[in-house]
Amino acid sequence: MCDLENRVASAPAREVGGEFAQPLAEDFLIPSPRRVPRAPGTATAHYTASGRQALSLIARALRDLGVRRVGMPNYFCWTMAEPLELEGLGIDYLKVGEDLLPEPAHVAAYGRGSSQPSAVLVATTFGNQPGEDLLRALEAFTARGGYVIGDLTHDVPSYWQLPEARPYFDEPHSPRLLDRQLPAARPRWANFALASLRKWVPIPDGAWALGENLPASGARGAIDETASSLAWRRIQTGENNAAEDAVDAAISPVSISTRAAGILCRVAWEGIARARRANARTLARCLAEAGVTGGARAGGAPAGGSQAESSARSKIPRIISTGCYALALSWPEGAASAAAASAALAEEGIYTPAYWPPLTASPAWPGVLALPIDQRYGAADMAVVARAVAKVRASLPSRRHSRED
């Protein structure tokens, strides 16, 4: 049981979600880094200021390999297409399945008949991992000369394989030593991988890229220092100071800032993952108690029952996330309704951690509503989120019409 109303009554009056507006709590920091051996099977990452910059490094490596087109899932943040396009790579859209990963058949067919190698981007969206069919399709794709990019932003704790004890730094907070001593892991199904770290912890900048023959990042300049400074000031003060505009303007790949590197040396990723998973479990229970999911569990509604019951279940949101970045719901009324729900939640002080509006050039965009579960919040906050979702869902026109029918 969620004990929804009692939890709501005890919840602090505050917004839930949105940009980080205070430094990471001490509960999620280790006291001081110390030397540990490198974990087996890990590699040295290229640390950049942003995920887009990390993808730019990968795009340059792909261009040097002769790649001219990249297949991307038709559910993603549009800003991730920009680094590819700036390097002269064309974009095609691959239809996604219920897990929001590219459908295996579309991956298997992509690039066939082309005289040039192609690439596909597979994001572990909301922590969802490639299933056996997709893994086989990716293996066949690479066997005929294709390249796979893994965007691991939504599953950082799984792929940044660090023990609780962090490496000791002879030069504290050195980005150069961060590159050398903090290992990241690349999944076996990907030739290249990247992850943005700013989505997980309050740092002014930070991302990593992995892959063979990645070009070096450039030196940090005034535009990069301004972006990091504004972002850090926003984290410290909560002020709306156009930090994101400055970050977006810093396109050219540069190394991570000294301040961000110093924070990352102390992040207790295991503790962050535990807190997020606990929030996800609580939110799932509260959504069921509030009547949003009807008791549906991750992976789909219970099987069986009459055709009418099956039809009714198809109109109920389901939890479609498996990781601890956010709790994602399928939204049966479609992408436009999900966008309206996201806007309505914002009016209630609940901010989605992943709002990706449909692109006109892509195939049918899935209806998805992502809910915040990060380490800043607790069980009472999750109850507030669930009640707000229930209120919003009941108020949407499409929902009222379905009841009248």
C-alpha positions in Angstrom: 0.0 0.0 0.0 1.1 3.6 -0.7 -1.0 5.2 2.1 -1.6 7.9 -0.4 -3.5 10.5 1.6 -1.4 10.3 4.7 1.8 10.7 2.7 0.3 13.6 0.8 -0.6 15.3 4.1 2.9 14.9 5.4 4.6 16.1 2.2 6.6 19.4 2.3 5.2 22.2 0.2 7.6 22.3 -2.7 7.9 21.7 -6.4 9.0 18.2 -7.6 11.3 17.8 -10.6 12.9 20.5 -12.7 16.5 21.6 -12.8 18.8 21.0 -9.9 18.8 24.1 -7.7 21.1 23.1 -4.9 24.4 21.2 -4.5 24.3 17.4 -4.0 23.4 16.4 -0.4 26.3 15.0 1.7 24.3 11.7 1.9 25.3 11.1 -1.7 28.9 12.1 -1.4 31.8 10.0 -0.1 34.0 11.8 2.4 37.2 11.7 0.3 38.5 9.8 -2.7 41.0 7.0 -2.2 43.0 4.8 -4.6 41.2 1.7 -6.0 42.1 -0.6 -8.9 40.4 -0.2 -12.2 37.4 -2.4 -12.6 37.9 -5.2 -15.2 36.3 -4.7 -18.6 36.2 -0.9 -18.4 37.9 1.7 -20.5 39.1 5.2 -20.3 36.4 7.7 -21.2 36.6 11.1 -23.0 35.0 13.5 -20.5 33.3 16.5 -22.2 31.2 19.3 -21.0 27.9 18.0 -22.3 26.2 15.0 -23.9 25.9 16.8 -27.2 29.7 17.4 -27.2 30.3 13.7 -26.4 28.1 12.8 -29.4 30.0 15.3 -31.5 33.2 13.4 -30.9 31.5 10.2 -31.9 30.0 11.9 -35.0 33.5 13.0 -36.1 34.8 9.4 -35.7 31.9 8.0 -37.7 32.5 10.6 -40.4 36.1 9.5 -40.7 34.9 5.9 -41.0 32.8 6.9 -44.1 29.4 7.0 -42.3 27.0 9.5 -43.9 23.6 8.6 -42.4 22.5 7.7 -38.9 19.2 6.0 -37.9 17.7 7.4 -34.7 14.8 6.2 -32.7 11.6 8.1 -33.3 11.4 9.0 -29.6 14.4 11.1 -28.4 15.5 14.6 -27.4 15.8 16.6 -30.7 19.0 18.3 -29.4 20.8 15.0 -29.9 20.3 15.2 -33.7 22.2 18.5 -33.9 25.7 17.2 -33.3 25.2 14.6 -36.0 23.9 17.2 -38.5 26.7 19.6 -37.7 29.2 17.0 -38.8 27.3 16.5 -42.1 25.5 13.2 -41.1 22.0 12.7 -42.4 19.2 11.6 -40.0 16.7 8.8 -40.6 14.0 7.8 -38.1 13.5 4.2 -36.8 10.2 3.3 -35.3 10.3 2.3 -31.7 8.5 -0.5 -29.9 6.7 -0.4 -26.5 10.0 -0.3 -24.8 10.9 2.9 -26.7 13.9 1.2 -28.3 14.2 0.8 -32.1 12.2 -2.1 -33.5 14.5 -5.0 -34.5 13.0 -5.2 -38.0 13.8 -1.6 -38.7 17.4 -2.0 -37.5 17.8 -5.1 -39.6 16.7 -3.3 -42.7 18.5 0.0 -42.1 21.3 0.8 -44.6 20.7 -2.2 -46.8 21.7 -1.5 -50.4 23.9 1.5 -49.5 27.5 1.6 -50.7 28.5 3.5 -47.6 28.5 2.3 -44.0 25.7 3.6 -41.8 25.1 3.9 -38.0 22.2 3.5 -35.7 21.7 5.1 -32.3 20.2 3.0 -29.6 19.3 4.9 -26.4 18.6 2.9 -23.2 15.5 5.1 -22.7 14.3 5.1 -19.1 16.7 2.3 -18.4 15.2 -0.2 -20.9 17.8 -2.5 -22.4 17.8 -4.2 -25.8 16.0 -7.6 -25.8 17.3 -10.7 -27.6 15.6 -9.8 -30.9 17.1 -6.3 -31.0 20.5 -7.7 -29.9 20.5 -10.1 -32.8 19.5 -7.3 -35.2 22.3 -5.1 -33.9 24.8 -8.0 -34.3 23.7 -8.5 -37.9 23.9 -4.8 -38.6 27.5 -4.5 -37.4 28.4 -7.8 -39.2 27.6 -6.1 -42.5 29.7 -3.0 -41.7 27.4 -0.8 -39.6 28.2 1.0 -36.4 26.1 1.2 -33.2 26.0 4.2 -30.9 24.7 3.6 -27.4 23.2 6.6 -25.5 23.4 5.4 -21.9 22.3 8.7 -20.3 19.2 7.1 -18.7 21.1 4.3 -17.2 24.4 5.8 -16.0 24.7 3.8 -12.7 24.7 0.5 -14.7 27.5 1.5 -17.1 29.7 3.7 -15.0 31.2 0.8 -13.1 32.7 2.3 -10.0 33.0 0.9 -6.5 32.0 3.0 -3.5 35.7 3.9 -3.0 37.0 6.4 -5.6 40.5 6.8 -7.0 42.9 8.9 -5.1 44.0 12.0 -7.0 47.5 13.3 -6.7 46.2 16.5 -8.4 42.8 17.0 -6.8 39.9 17.7 -9.2 42.1 17.3 -12.3 40.0 16.6 -15.4 43.1 14.9 -16.9 43.3 12.4 -14.1 39.5 12.0 -14.2 39.9 10.8 -17.8 42.6 8.4 -16.7 41.2 6.9 -13.5 37.4 7.0 -13.5 36.4 4.1 -15.8 33.2 3.8 -17.8 31.8 0.7 -19.4 30.6 0.3 -23.0 27.9 -2.4 -23.7 28.9 -5.2 -25.9 26.3 -4.3 -28.5 27.7 -0.8 -29.1 30.8 0.4 -31.0 30.5 3.8 -29.4 28.8 5.0 -26.2 28.0 8.3 -24.4 26.2 9.5 -21.3 25.3 12.9 -20.0 25.9 13.2 -16.3 24.1 16.5 -15.6 20.8 14.6 -15.7 21.7 12.7 -12.5 23.6 15.0 -10.2 23.9 18.8 -9.8 27.1 19.5 -11.7 27.7 22.5 -14.0 28.7 20.3 -16.9 29.8 16.8 -17.5 29.4 13.8 -19.9 31.6 11.0 -21.3 32.1 9.3 -24.7 33.7 5.9 -25.4 34.9 4.3 -28.6 37.9 3.6 -30.8 39.8 6.5 -32.3 37.7 9.3 -30.9 39.2 12.7 -31.6 40.5 14.8 -28.8 38.4 17.6 -27.2 39.5 21.2 -27.7 40.7 23.5 -25.0 38.1 25.2 -22.8 37.4 28.8 -23.9 35.5 31.8 -22.6 32.1 30.5 -23.8 32.7 27.2 -21.9 33.7 28.9 -18.7 30.7 31.2 -18.9 28.3 28.3 -19.4 29.8 26.4 -16.4 29.8 29.4 -14.2 26.2 30.3 -14.9 25.1 26.6 -14.4 26.9 26.4 -11.1 25.5 29.7 -9.9 22.0 28.4 -10.7 22.7 25.2 -8.7 23.8 27.2 -5.8 21.1 29.9 -5.8 18.2 28.5 -7.8 18.1 31.6 -9.9 16.8 31.5 -13.5 19.9 32.9 -15.2 19.7 31.6 -18.7 22.3 28.9 -17.9 20.8 26.4 -20.3 21.0 28.9 -23.2 24.7 29.3 -22.4 25.2 25.5 -22.2 23.4 25.0 -25.5 25.6 27.6 -27.2 28.8 25.8 -26.1 28.6 23.3 -29.0 32.3 22.5 -29.8 33.7 19.6 -27.7 35.9 20.6 -24.8 36.9 18.8 -21.6 34.8 18.7 -18.5 35.4 21.6 -16.0 37.6 21.3 -13.0 34.6 21.9 -10.7 32.5 19.2 -12.2 35.4 16.7 -12.2 35.9 17.4 -8.5 32.3 16.7 -7.7 32.2 13.5 -9.8 35.2 12.1 -7.9 33.0 11.9 -4.8 29.6 10.9 -6.1 28.2 7.8 -4.4 26.4 6.4 -7.4 25.1 3.3 -5.6 23.4 5.5 -3.0 21.8 7.6 -5.7 20.5 4.6 -7.5 19.1 3.1 -4.3 17.2 6.3 -3.5 15.8 6.6 -7.0 14.7 2.9 -7.1 13.0 3.3 -3.7 11.1 6.4 -5.1 10.2 4.5 -8.2 8.7 1.6 -6.2 6.7 4.0 -4.0 5.4 6.0 -7.0 4.3 2.8 -8.7 2.3 1.8 -5.6 0.8 5.3 -5.3 -0.2 5.5 -9.0 -2.0 2.2 -8.6 -3.7 3.3 -5.4 -4.7 6.6 -7.1 -6.3 4.6 -10.0 -3.9 5.9 -12.6 -2.4 2.5 -13.6 -5.2 0.3 -12.3 -2.6 -1.9 -10.6 -0.7 -2.5 -13.9 2.9 -3.4 -13.4 6.0 -2.7 -15.4 6.0 -4.7 -18.6 2.3 -4.5 -19.3 -1.2 -5.1 -17.9 -2.1 -8.6 -16.6 -2.9 -11.0 -19.4 -6.2 -12.9 -19.8 -9.8 -11.8 -19.4 -12.5 -11.0 -22.0 -12.0 -8.9 -25.1 -13.8 -6.0 -23.4 -11.5 -6.3 -20.4 -8.5 -6.3 -22.8 -9.8 -3.2 -24.5 -10.3 -1.5 -21.2 -6.7 -2.3 -20.1 -5.4 -0.9 -23.4 -6.7 2.5 -22.3 -4.9 2.4 -18.9 -1.4 3.9 -18.6 1.3 1.3 -18.0 4.7 1.7 -16.4 7.2 1.2 -19.2 10.5 2.1 -17.5 12.9 -0.3 -15.9 15.7 1.9 -14.7 16.0 4.6 -12.1 16.2 7.8 -14.2 12.5 8.4 -14.2 9.2 6.5 -13.9 7.7 6.5 -17.4 4.1 5.8 -18.2 2.6 4.9 -21.6 -0.1 7.4 -22.4 -2.8 5.7 -24.4 -4.3 8.9 -25.7 -1.2 9.7 -27.6 1.7 12.2 -27.8 -0.5 15.4 -27.9 -2.4 14.3 -24.8 0.8 13.4 -23.0 2.2 16.9 -23.8 -1.0 18.4 -22.4 -0.6 16.3 -19.3 3.0 17.4 -18.8 1.9 21.1 -19.1 -0.9 20.6 -16.6 1.4 18.9 -14.2 3.8 21.9 -14.4 0.9 24.1 -13.3 0.7 21.8 -10.2 4.4 22.2 -9.5 5.4 18.7 -11.0 8.0 18.8 -13.7 8.8 16.0 -16.1 12.5 15.0 -16.4 12.1 14.2 -20.1 9.7 16.2 -22.2 10.4 15.4 -25.8 7.8 16.9 -28.1 7.1 15.2 -31.4 9.1 16.0 -34.5 7.1 16.6 -37.7 9.5 14.6 -39.9 9.5 11.5 -37.7 7.2 8.5 -37.7 4.3 8.2 -35.2 5.5 9.6 -31.9 4.6 7.5 -28.8 2.6 8.9 -26.0 4.8 8.9 -22.9 4.7 10.8 -19.6 7.9 10.7 -17.5 7.7 11.4 -13.8 10.5 12.6 -11.4 11.9 10.1 -8.9 15.4 11.6 -8.2 17.3 11.6 -5.0 16.1 15.0 -3.9 12.7 13.5 -2.9 11.1 10.9 -0.7 8.0 8.8 -0.3 5.7 11.8 0.5 6.7 13.6 -2.6 5.9 10.5 -4.7 2.4 10.5 -3.2 2.0 14.1 -4.3 3.1 13.3 -7.8 0.7 10.4 -8.0 -2.2 12.4 -6.8 -1.4 15.2 -9.3 -1.2 12.7 -12.2 -4.6 11.3 -11.2 -6.1 14.8 -11.1 -4.6 15.8 -14.4 -5.7 12.6 -16.1 -9.2 13.0 -14.9 -9.3 16.5 -16.2 -8.1 15.9 -19.8 -10.8 16.2 -22.5 -9.8 12.9 -24.1 -10.3 11.1 -20.7 -13.7 12.7 -20.2 -14.8 11.7 -23.6 -13.8 8.1 -23.1 -15.8 7.9 -19.9 -18.9 9.4 -21.7 -18.6 6.8 -24.4 
